[in-house]
């Protein structure tokens, strides 16, 4: 196995996620899933492995919806994928074909979709609903089940909600239509999806709520969070990569790489790749050297600055309080009581204790902080992000 940070890994090289994926398939027997993950943790690799290796009786449709910018485009993509499945099963989707037969248009893929000017009001809803109803009906006839793996769903919804495109009302309706299909008597038992994204759905829903949206469109979906690899698995991945690169290593090198990267597969690949470029054995001193390069490089090869830059979008008008909380947590070697962080935020301008408590919850959902279940105290969630934050913000890096 070769170190390939950022590359599209062969499915066989997607390591350490077998148990998690098996649990996902088990959960899909009962219902759909909302999968949340931090960047660089390997969520897309998980979807790719599910797509490539479904259990008997299942078919997986993997769609990166980040590039989709309208509800009609989304409905047509789903419809196209359904049509391909039905053709493979030697079945026909009578609802979709009947709907499209009433309209003319340009050829797009195997189906003929209407031009924008010829679309009736509610076109995308009819198309999406008809496609899923056809799929559920015909998959039962052939003894198959289909799951849609929708990667970067929040990005697509944000694009649809752009007032220069469909607008927020349509984005809300997309969520409502999907929920309706998951719960309808005709489709609910046979329609499965995994919604995935590195941008939290909670931010979009909060934005929609401010615009009058009151529905709970994803509370019927089981929430699964992709965690870093456990230390033994992370160390095993480091061992395989060091061996694959032909690097000599001290006995403690794999465990040290696993610990310092916090178990993120991407960062493990990155460290081993940089060790290969340096040459020489993988020793604690060399590992620390390449980690410092990762954290302080001017061109920021791992795009850590994203964690700082997204704060303005996630917490508009509250940036000073958020930065004060994160600076204090990053510079502190241990877990911190809620009351201490409330005082830190109030010093930076926060006026309500309850709002700071809400911010602490949101910062935990956004993977900056973790709340210890035993003590209810807070600390930085990921060791490597904490180190970068200290370096970027000029804070003293205290030992844990």
C-alpha positions as a LaTeX table, in Angstrom:
\begin{tabular}{lrrr}
\hline
Residue & $x$ (\AA) & $y$ (\AA) & $z$ (\AA) \\
\hline
Unk1 & 0.00 & 0.00 & 0.00 \\
Unk2 & 1.42 & 3.36 & $-1.08$ \\
Unk3 & 1.00 & 6.71 & 0.65 \\
Unk4 & $-1.27$ & 8.85 & $-1.52$ \\
Unk5 & $-2.65$ & 11.86 & 0.38 \\
Unk6 & $-5.58$ & 13.42 & $-1.46$ \\
Unk7 & $-5.60$ & 10.84 & $-4.25$ \\
Unk8 & $-8.55$ & 8.64 & $-5.11$ \\
Unk9 & $-7.55$ & 5.41 & $-3.43$ \\
Unk10 & $-8.21$ & 1.99 & $-4.93$ \\
Unk11 & $-11.17$ & 0.47 & $-3.12$ \\
Unk12 & $-8.94$ & $-2.28$ & $-1.73$ \\
Unk13 & $-6.74$ & 0.38 & $-0.08$ \\
Unk14 & $-9.63$ & 1.97 & 1.85 \\
Unk15 & $-8.56$ & 0.75 & 5.25 \\
Unk16 & $-10.15$ & 0.18 & 8.62 \\
Unk17 & $-13.79$ & 0.97 & 7.83 \\
Unk18 & $-15.20$ & $-2.54$ & 7.44 \\
Unk19 & $-17.03$ & $-2.63$ & 10.77 \\
Unk20 & $-18.48$ & 0.87 & 10.33 \\
Unk21 & $-19.69$ & 0.04 & 6.83 \\
Unk22 & $-21.27$ & $-3.21$ & 8.03 \\
Unk23 & $-23.18$ & $-1.22$ & 10.65 \\
Unk24 & $-24.37$ & 1.21 & 7.96 \\
Unk25 & $-25.75$ & $-1.63$ & 5.85 \\
Unk26 & $-27.46$ & $-3.07$ & 8.92 \\
Unk27 & $-29.07$ & 0.30 & 9.69 \\
Unk28 & $-30.24$ & 0.67 & 6.08 \\
Unk29 & $-32.46$ & $-2.37$ & 6.55 \\
Unk30 & $-34.58$ & $-0.23$ & 8.87 \\
Unk31 & $-34.30$ & 3.24 & 7.34 \\
Unk32 & $-32.23$ & 5.95 & 5.74 \\
Unk33 & $-29.07$ & 7.50 & 7.21 \\
Unk34 & $-27.62$ & 10.96 & 7.63 \\
Unk35 & $-23.83$ & 10.61 & 7.76 \\
Unk36 & $-21.80$ & 13.53 & 9.09 \\
Unk37 & $-18.04$ & 13.82 & 9.03 \\
Unk38 & $-15.22$ & 16.29 & 9.34 \\
Unk39 & $-13.12$ & 17.06 & 6.30 \\
Unk40 & $-10.26$ & 14.68 & 5.53 \\
Unk41 & $-11.67$ & 11.88 & 7.64 \\
Unk42 & $-12.58$ & 9.60 & 4.74 \\
Unk43 & $-16.36$ & 9.87 & 4.32 \\
Unk44 & $-16.19$ & 9.73 & 0.51 \\
Unk45 & $-13.95$ & 6.68 & 0.73 \\
Unk46 & $-16.63$ & 5.00 & 2.84 \\
Unk47 & $-19.29$ & 5.80 & 0.22 \\
Unk48 & $-17.04$ & 4.55 & $-2.58$ \\
Unk49 & $-16.45$ & 1.26 & $-0.77$ \\
Unk50 & $-20.20$ & 0.86 & $-0.15$ \\
Unk51 & $-20.81$ & 1.54 & $-3.84$ \\
Unk52 & $-18.19$ & $-0.96$ & $-4.97$ \\
Unk53 & $-19.00$ & $-3.73$ & $-2.48$ \\
Unk54 & $-22.73$ & $-3.83$ & $-1.65$ \\
Unk55 & $-24.13$ & $-6.88$ & 0.16 \\
Unk56 & $-26.12$ & $-9.46$ & $-1.77$ \\
Unk57 & $-29.47$ & $-8.09$ & $-2.86$ \\
Unk58 & $-28.41$ & $-4.43$ & $-2.75$ \\
Unk59 & $-27.38$ & $-1.96$ & $-5.44$ \\
Unk60 & $-25.73$ & 1.34 & $-4.50$ \\
Unk61 & $-25.97$ & 4.52 & $-6.56$ \\
Unk62 & $-23.21$ & 6.98 & $-5.68$ \\
Unk63 & $-23.83$ & 10.60 & $-6.74$ \\
Unk64 & $-21.63$ & 13.57 & $-5.90$ \\
Unk65 & $-24.36$ & 16.19 & $-5.79$ \\
Unk66 & $-22.00$ & 19.08 & $-5.05$ \\
Unk67 & $-22.06$ & 20.01 & $-8.73$ \\
Unk68 & $-25.88$ & 20.10 & $-8.89$ \\
Unk69 & $-27.34$ & 23.60 & $-8.60$ \\
Unk70 & $-31.09$ & 23.24 & $-9.16$ \\
Unk71 & $-33.97$ & 21.05 & $-8.04$ \\
Unk72 & $-34.72$ & 20.10 & $-11.64$ \\
Unk73 & $-31.13$ & 19.02 & $-12.21$ \\
Unk74 & $-31.29$ & 16.88 & $-9.06$ \\
Unk75 & $-34.57$ & 15.25 & $-10.07$ \\
Unk76 & $-33.26$ & 14.53 & $-13.57$ \\
Unk77 & $-30.08$ & 12.97 & $-12.17$ \\
Unk78 & $-32.07$ & 10.68 & $-9.88$ \\
Unk79 & $-34.43$ & 9.86 & $-12.73$ \\
Unk80 & $-31.53$ & 9.01 & $-15.04$ \\
Unk81 & $-29.99$ & 6.68 & $-12.44$ \\
Unk82 & $-33.33$ & 4.97 & $-11.83$ \\
Unk83 & $-33.84$ & 4.50 & $-15.57$ \\
Unk84 & $-30.41$ & 2.86 & $-15.87$ \\
Unk85 & $-31.27$ & 0.42 & $-13.06$ \\
Unk86 & $-34.61$ & $-0.46$ & $-14.61$ \\
Unk87 & $-33.01$ & $-1.06$ & $-18.00$ \\
Unk88 & $-30.50$ & $-3.40$ & $-16.35$ \\
Unk89 & $-33.36$ & $-5.28$ & $-14.70$ \\
Unk90 & $-35.26$ & $-5.34$ & $-18.02$ \\
Unk91 & $-38.06$ & $-3.30$ & $-16.47$ \\
Unk92 & $-39.76$ & $-0.07$ & $-17.45$ \\
Unk93 & $-40.62$ & 2.97 & $-15.37$ \\
Unk94 & $-44.12$ & 3.69 & $-16.57$ \\
Unk95 & $-44.70$ & 6.74 & $-14.34$ \\
Unk96 & $-41.57$ & 8.54 & $-15.50$ \\
Unk97 & $-42.12$ & 7.69 & $-19.14$ \\
Unk98 & $-45.72$ & 8.83 & $-18.95$ \\
Unk99 & $-44.67$ & 12.12 & $-17.36$ \\
Unk100 & $-41.93$ & 12.75 & $-19.89$ \\
Unk101 & $-44.09$ & 11.63 & $-22.80$ \\
Unk102 & $-46.24$ & 14.70 & $-22.38$ \\
Unk103 & $-43.25$ & 17.02 & $-22.94$ \\
Unk104 & $-40.58$ & 17.37 & $-25.60$ \\
Unk105 & $-36.94$ & 18.31 & $-25.13$ \\
Unk106 & $-33.27$ & 17.75 & $-25.77$ \\
Unk107 & $-31.65$ & 14.35 & $-25.26$ \\
Unk108 & $-29.87$ & 14.12 & $-21.89$ \\
Unk109 & $-28.36$ & 10.71 & $-21.18$ \\
Unk110 & $-30.67$ & 7.78 & $-21.88$ \\
Unk111 & $-33.82$ & 9.81 & $-21.25$ \\
Unk112 & $-35.31$ & 12.80 & $-23.03$ \\
Unk113 & $-35.89$ & 15.65 & $-20.60$ \\
Unk114 & $-37.81$ & 18.80 & $-21.54$ \\
Unk115 & $-36.21$ & 22.14 & $-22.19$ \\
Unk116 & $-36.50$ & 24.61 & $-19.34$ \\
Unk117 & $-39.12$ & 26.64 & $-21.17$ \\
Unk118 & $-41.34$ & 23.55 & $-21.55$ \\
Unk119 & $-41.29$ & 22.48 & $-17.91$ \\
Unk120 & $-44.59$ & 22.72 & $-16.11$ \\
Unk121 & $-44.92$ & 24.07 & $-12.58$ \\
Unk122 & $-43.89$ & 21.37 & $-10.15$ \\
Unk123 & $-41.98$ & 19.54 & $-12.90$ \\
Unk124 & $-39.10$ & 18.44 & $-10.68$ \\
Unk125 & $-41.42$ & 17.16 & $-7.93$ \\
Unk126 & $-43.40$ & 15.05 & $-10.38$ \\
Unk127 & $-40.23$ & 13.69 & $-11.96$ \\
Unk128 & $-38.54$ & 12.86 & $-8.64$ \\
Unk129 & $-41.64$ & 11.25 & $-7.15$ \\
Unk130 & $-42.40$ & 9.25 & $-10.31$ \\
Unk131 & $-38.81$ & 7.96 & $-10.49$ \\
Unk132 & $-38.76$ & 6.75 & $-6.89$ \\
Unk133 & $-42.22$ & 5.18 & $-7.17$ \\
Unk134 & $-41.11$ & 3.32 & $-10.31$ \\
Unk135 & $-37.91$ & 2.19 & $-8.61$ \\
Unk136 & $-39.60$ & 0.90 & $-5.45$ \\
Unk137 & $-42.23$ & $-0.96$ & $-7.46$ \\
Unk138 & $-39.79$ & $-2.65$ & $-9.82$ \\
Unk139 & $-37.01$ & $-3.43$ & $-7.34$ \\
Unk140 & $-39.49$ & $-5.50$ & $-5.35$ \\
Unk141 & $-40.34$ & $-7.43$ & $-8.52$ \\
Unk142 & $-36.69$ & $-8.39$ & $-9.12$ \\
Unk143 & $-35.73$ & $-8.94$ & $-5.48$ \\
Unk144 & $-33.27$ & $-6.04$ & $-5.36$ \\
Unk145 & $-32.90$ & $-2.99$ & $-3.11$ \\
Unk146 & $-31.33$ & 0.29 & $-4.12$ \\
Unk147 & $-29.70$ & 2.88 & $-1.87$ \\
Unk148 & $-28.74$ & 6.36 & $-3.05$ \\
Unk149 & $-25.43$ & 7.55 & $-1.61$ \\
Unk150 & $-25.67$ & 11.35 & $-1.94$ \\
Unk151 & $-22.31$ & 12.94 & $-1.21$ \\
Unk152 & $-22.05$ & 16.64 & $-0.27$ \\
Unk153 & $-25.81$ & 17.05 & 0.05 \\
Unk154 & $-25.56$ & 20.29 & 2.09 \\
Unk155 & $-23.49$ & 21.90 & $-0.69$ \\
Unk156 & $-26.23$ & 21.11 & $-3.20$ \\
Unk157 & $-28.97$ & 22.45 & $-0.95$ \\
Unk158 & $-26.98$ & 25.65 & $-0.35$ \\
Unk159 & $-26.57$ & 26.08 & $-4.12$ \\
Unk160 & $-30.29$ & 25.53 & $-4.75$ \\
Unk161 & $-31.12$ & 28.02 & $-1.96$ \\
Unk162 & $-29.07$ & 30.75 & $-3.66$ \\
Unk163 & $-31.58$ & 33.49 & $-4.63$ \\
Unk164 & $-29.86$ & 33.71 & $-8.02$ \\
Unk165 & $-30.89$ & 30.09 & $-8.64$ \\
Unk166 & $-34.03$ & 28.40 & $-7.31$ \\
Unk167 & $-34.07$ & 30.13 & $-3.93$ \\
Unk168 & $-34.45$ & 28.94 & $-0.33$ \\
Unk169 & $-38.10$ & 27.94 & $-0.68$ \\
Unk170 & $-37.24$ & 25.35 & $-3.31$ \\
Unk171 & $-34.33$ & 23.99 & $-1.26$ \\
Unk172 & $-36.74$ & 23.47 & 1.64 \\
Unk173 & $-39.17$ & 21.75 & $-0.70$ \\
Unk174 & $-36.45$ & 19.34 & $-1.85$ \\
Unk175 & $-35.97$ & 18.26 & 1.77 \\
Unk176 & $-39.72$ & 17.95 & 2.26 \\
Unk177 & $-40.26$ & 15.87 & $-0.89$ \\
Unk178 & $-37.45$ & 13.48 & 0.06 \\
Unk179 & $-38.87$ & 13.10 & 3.56 \\
Unk180 & $-42.31$ & 12.49 & 2.09 \\
Unk181 & $-40.93$ & 9.72 & $-0.12$ \\
Unk182 & $-39.16$ & 8.13 & 2.84 \\
Unk183 & $-42.40$ & 8.08 & 4.82 \\
Unk184 & $-45.08$ & 7.46 & 2.19 \\
Unk185 & $-46.94$ & 4.15 & 2.30 \\
Unk186 & $-46.15$ & 3.51 & $-1.36$ \\
Unk187 & $-42.39$ & 4.17 & $-1.20$ \\
Unk188 & $-41.26$ & 4.36 & 2.43 \\
Unk189 & $-40.43$ & 0.69 & 2.94 \\
Unk190 & $-38.31$ & 0.52 & $-0.23$ \\
Unk191 & $-36.65$ & 3.94 & $-0.55$ \\
Unk192 & $-33.24$ & 4.22 & 1.12 \\
Unk193 & $-30.68$ & 7.01 & 1.04 \\
Unk194 & $-27.47$ & 8.07 & 2.78 \\
Unk195 & $-27.14$ & 11.85 & 2.98 \\
Unk196 & $-23.55$ & 12.87 & 3.52 \\
Unk197 & $-21.60$ & 16.10 & 3.80 \\
Unk198 & $-18.73$ & 17.83 & 5.56 \\
Unk199 & $-20.80$ & 20.99 & 6.05 \\
Unk200 & $-23.24$ & 20.44 & 8.89 \\
Unk201 & $-26.87$ & 20.15 & 7.86 \\
Unk202 & $-27.72$ & 21.97 & 11.10 \\
Unk203 & $-26.36$ & 25.26 & 9.73 \\
Unk204 & $-28.57$ & 25.06 & 6.65 \\
Unk205 & $-31.63$ & 24.16 & 8.69 \\
Unk206 & $-30.93$ & 27.05 & 11.07 \\
Unk207 & $-30.71$ & 29.38 & 8.07 \\
Unk208 & $-33.99$ & 28.05 & 6.70 \\
Unk209 & $-35.59$ & 28.39 & 10.12 \\
Unk210 & $-34.73$ & 32.08 & 10.15 \\
Unk211 & $-36.66$ & 32.31 & 6.88 \\
Unk212 & $-39.77$ & 30.72 & 8.35 \\
Unk213 & $-39.15$ & 27.00 & 7.80 \\
Unk214 & $-40.57$ & 24.94 & 10.66 \\
Unk215 & $-40.34$ & 21.35 & 9.42 \\
Unk216 & $-37.95$ & 18.67 & 10.71 \\
Unk217 & $-36.89$ & 17.14 & 7.38 \\
Unk218 & $-34.15$ & 14.78 & 8.55 \\
Unk219 & $-35.25$ & 13.71 & 12.03 \\
Unk220 & $-36.50$ & 10.40 & 10.63 \\
Unk221 & $-32.94$ & 9.51 & 9.51 \\
Unk222 & $-30.40$ & 7.83 & 11.76 \\
Unk223 & $-27.42$ & 10.09 & 12.37 \\
Unk224 & $-24.03$ & 8.40 & 12.00 \\
Unk225 & $-20.78$ & 10.27 & 12.60 \\
Unk226 & $-17.58$ & 9.12 & 10.90 \\
Unk227 & $-14.89$ & 9.04 & 13.57 \\
Unk228 & $-11.12$ & 8.84 & 13.17 \\
Unk229 & $-9.58$ & 5.37 & 13.14 \\
Unk230 & $-9.08$ & 3.80 & 16.54 \\
Unk231 & $-5.41$ & 3.90 & 17.65 \\
Unk232 & $-4.66$ & 0.23 & 16.82 \\
Unk233 & $-6.17$ & 0.56 & 13.34 \\
Unk234 & $-4.45$ & 3.90 & 12.73 \\
Unk235 & $-1.11$ & 2.39 & 13.76 \\
Unk236 & $-1.75$ & $-0.58$ & 11.49 \\
Unk237 & $-2.43$ & 1.77 & 8.55 \\
Unk238 & 0.82 & 3.63 & 9.30 \\
Unk239 & 2.68 & 0.29 & 9.39 \\
Unk240 & 1.27 & $-0.77$ & 6.02 \\
Unk241 & 2.14 & 2.57 & 4.41 \\
Unk242 & 5.67 & 2.63 & 5.85 \\
Unk243 & 6.19 & $-0.90$ & 4.62 \\
Unk244 & 4.68 & $-0.10$ & 1.22 \\
Unk245 & 7.08 & 2.83 & 0.82 \\
Unk246 & 10.04 & 0.69 & 1.87 \\
Unk247 & 10.83 & 2.95 & 4.84 \\
Unk248 & 12.73 & 1.74 & 7.85 \\
Unk249 & 11.03 & 2.75 & 11.07 \\
Unk250 & 11.61 & 2.62 & 14.78 \\
Unk251 & 9.35 & 0.30 & 16.73 \\
Unk252 & 7.28 & 3.15 & 18.09 \\
Unk253 & 6.91 & 5.04 & 14.78 \\
Unk254 & 3.50 & 3.66 & 13.66 \\
Unk255 & 1.86 & 4.30 & 17.04 \\
Unk256 & 3.40 & 7.76 & 17.17 \\
Unk257 & 2.09 & 8.65 & 13.71 \\
Unk258 & $-1.34$ & 7.38 & 14.73 \\
Unk259 & $-1.32$ & 9.46 & 17.91 \\
Unk260 & 0.01 & 12.68 & 16.38 \\
Unk261 & $-2.46$ & 12.61 & 13.46 \\
Unk262 & $-5.42$ & 11.81 & 15.67 \\
Unk263 & $-6.24$ & 8.75 & 13.56 \\
Unk264 & $-7.18$ & 10.68 & 10.40 \\
Unk265 & $-6.29$ & 8.43 & 7.42 \\
Unk266 & $-5.54$ & 11.42 & 5.18 \\
Unk267 & $-2.97$ & 12.85 & 7.60 \\
Unk268 & $-1.39$ & 9.43 & 8.13 \\
Unk269 & $-0.95$ & 9.18 & 4.35 \\
Unk270 & 0.45 & 12.71 & 4.30 \\
Unk271 & 3.04 & 12.08 & 7.03 \\
Unk272 & 4.29 & 8.86 & 5.45 \\
Unk273 & 4.43 & 10.52 & 2.03 \\
Unk274 & 6.53 & 13.36 & 3.41 \\
Unk275 & 8.79 & 10.92 & 5.29 \\
Unk276 & 9.40 & 9.19 & 1.97 \\
Unk277 & 10.32 & 12.52 & 0.37 \\
Unk278 & 12.77 & 13.30 & 3.20 \\
Unk279 & 14.46 & 9.92 & 2.97 \\
Unk280 & 15.98 & 8.10 & 5.88 \\
Unk281 & 14.23 & 6.08 & 8.58 \\
Unk282 & 10.96 & 7.03 & 10.25 \\
Unk283 & 12.08 & 8.13 & 13.70 \\
Unk284 & 10.23 & 10.23 & 16.31 \\
Unk285 & 12.41 & 13.20 & 15.40 \\
Unk286 & 11.64 & 12.95 & 11.68 \\
Unk287 & 7.94 & 12.43 & 12.34 \\
Unk288 & 7.85 & 15.59 & 14.45 \\
Unk289 & 9.71 & 17.48 & 11.72 \\
Unk290 & 7.23 & 16.61 & 8.97 \\
Unk291 & 4.31 & 17.37 & 11.28 \\
Unk292 & 5.68 & 20.85 & 11.93 \\
Unk293 & 6.04 & 21.31 & 8.16 \\
Unk294 & 2.40 & 20.27 & 7.75 \\
Unk295 & 1.22 & 22.73 & 10.39 \\
Unk296 & 3.30 & 25.77 & 9.43 \\
Unk297 & 3.80 & 25.56 & 5.63 \\
Unk298 & 2.92 & 28.89 & 4.02 \\
Unk299 & 0.95 & 27.22 & 1.22 \\
Unk300 & $-1.09$ & 25.22 & 3.80 \\
Unk301 & $-1.10$ & 21.90 & 1.89 \\
Unk302 & $-3.94$ & 20.45 & 3.97 \\
Unk303 & $-6.09$ & 23.60 & 3.87 \\
Unk304 & $-6.29$ & 23.99 & 7.64 \\
Unk305 & $-7.21$ & 27.65 & 7.12 \\
Unk306 & $-10.64$ & 26.45 & 6.09 \\
Unk307 & $-11.37$ & 25.84 & 9.78 \\
Unk308 & $-10.70$ & 29.50 & 10.53 \\
Unk309 & $-12.27$ & 31.00 & 7.41 \\
Unk310 & $-15.61$ & 29.19 & 7.72 \\
Unk311 & $-16.29$ & 30.72 & 11.14 \\
Unk312 & $-17.58$ & 33.97 & 9.61 \\
Unk313 & $-20.14$ & 32.01 & 7.56 \\
Unk314 & $-21.12$ & 29.65 & 10.37 \\
Unk315 & $-21.35$ & 32.26 & 13.16 \\
Unk316 & $-22.07$ & 35.65 & 11.56 \\
Unk317 & $-21.83$ & 38.50 & 14.06 \\
Unk318 & $-20.42$ & 36.23 & 16.76 \\
Unk319 & $-16.92$ & 35.72 & 15.44 \\
Unk320 & $-15.18$ & 37.44 & 18.37 \\
Unk321 & $-16.86$ & 35.17 & 20.91 \\
Unk322 & $-16.13$ & 32.05 & 18.87 \\
Unk323 & $-12.46$ & 32.92 & 18.38 \\
Unk324 & $-12.10$ & 33.71 & 22.09 \\
Unk325 & $-13.59$ & 30.32 & 23.04 \\
Unk326 & $-11.42$ & 28.40 & 20.58 \\
Unk327 & $-8.24$ & 30.31 & 21.46 \\
Unk328 & $-8.77$ & 29.60 & 25.14 \\
Unk329 & $-9.56$ & 25.93 & 24.56 \\
Unk330 & $-6.59$ & 25.44 & 22.24 \\
Unk331 & $-4.14$ & 27.02 & 24.68 \\
Unk332 & $-5.41$ & 24.99 & 27.63 \\
Unk333 & $-3.81$ & 21.60 & 28.30 \\
Unk334 & $-6.88$ & 20.04 & 29.91 \\
Unk335 & $-10.66$ & 20.05 & 29.76 \\
Unk336 & $-12.45$ & 23.27 & 30.71 \\
Unk337 & $-15.69$ & 23.81 & 32.63 \\
Unk338 & $-18.58$ & 25.41 & 30.84 \\
Unk339 & $-18.63$ & 28.37 & 33.24 \\
Unk340 & $-15.04$ & 29.27 & 32.36 \\
Unk341 & $-15.78$ & 29.31 & 28.63 \\
Unk342 & $-18.91$ & 31.39 & 29.21 \\
Unk343 & $-16.79$ & 33.99 & 31.00 \\
Unk344 & $-14.23$ & 33.95 & 28.18 \\
Unk345 & $-16.98$ & 34.56 & 25.59 \\
Unk346 & $-18.55$ & 37.35 & 27.67 \\
Unk347 & $-15.17$ & 39.07 & 27.90 \\
Unk348 & $-15.15$ & 39.02 & 24.06 \\
Unk349 & $-18.59$ & 40.62 & 23.85 \\
Unk350 & $-21.18$ & 37.86 & 24.36 \\
Unk351 & $-24.13$ & 39.10 & 26.40 \\
Unk352 & $-26.23$ & 36.01 & 27.12 \\
Unk353 & $-25.06$ & 32.88 & 28.94 \\
Unk354 & $-27.60$ & 30.71 & 27.15 \\
Unk355 & $-26.34$ & 31.82 & 23.76 \\
Unk356 & $-22.78$ & 30.89 & 24.73 \\
Unk357 & $-24.06$ & 27.46 & 25.77 \\
Unk358 & $-25.65$ & 27.16 & 22.34 \\
Unk359 & $-22.35$ & 28.17 & 20.72 \\
Unk360 & $-20.52$ & 25.49 & 22.68 \\
Unk361 & $-22.98$ & 22.94 & 21.37 \\
Unk362 & $-22.58$ & 24.16 & 17.80 \\
Unk363 & $-18.79$ & 24.18 & 18.06 \\
Unk364 & $-19.02$ & 20.58 & 19.19 \\
Unk365 & $-21.28$ & 19.67 & 16.26 \\
Unk366 & $-18.81$ & 21.40 & 13.94 \\
Unk367 & $-15.97$ & 19.24 & 15.29 \\
Unk368 & $-13.96$ & 22.01 & 16.94 \\
Unk369 & $-14.72$ & 20.99 & 20.53 \\
Unk370 & $-15.63$ & 17.81 & 22.34 \\
Unk371 & $-17.62$ & 17.51 & 25.54 \\
Unk372 & $-16.31$ & 14.87 & 27.90 \\
Unk373 & $-19.29$ & 12.66 & 28.86 \\
Unk374 & $-18.01$ & 12.01 & 32.38 \\
Unk375 & $-17.16$ & 15.56 & 33.45 \\
Unk376 & $-19.22$ & 17.62 & 30.94 \\
Unk377 & $-16.09$ & 19.72 & 30.36 \\
Unk378 & $-14.88$ & 20.92 & 26.97 \\
Unk379 & $-11.64$ & 20.63 & 25.04 \\
Unk380 & $-10.41$ & 20.72 & 21.46 \\
Unk381 & $-11.66$ & 17.63 & 19.66 \\
Unk382 & $-8.78$ & 16.82 & 17.30 \\
Unk383 & $-5.15$ & 16.93 & 18.37 \\
Unk384 & $-3.76$ & 18.04 & 15.00 \\
Unk385 & $-6.31$ & 20.82 & 14.57 \\
Unk386 & $-5.48$ & 22.06 & 18.07 \\
Unk387 & $-1.78$ & 22.19 & 17.22 \\
Unk388 & $-2.48$ & 24.05 & 13.97 \\
Unk389 & $-4.81$ & 26.49 & 15.73 \\
Unk390 & $-2.09$ & 27.32 & 18.27 \\
Unk391 & 0.48 & 27.84 & 15.52 \\
Unk392 & $-1.85$ & 29.92 & 13.35 \\
Unk393 & $-3.10$ & 32.09 & 16.19 \\
Unk394 & 0.29 & 32.54 & 17.88 \\
Unk395 & $-0.75$ & 30.71 & 21.04 \\
Unk396 & 1.52 & 28.86 & 23.41 \\
Unk397 & 1.25 & 25.15 & 22.61 \\
Unk398 & 0.73 & 23.47 & 25.99 \\
Unk399 & 1.26 & 19.76 & 26.47 \\
Unk400 & $-1.77$ & 17.62 & 27.23 \\
\hline
\end{tabular}
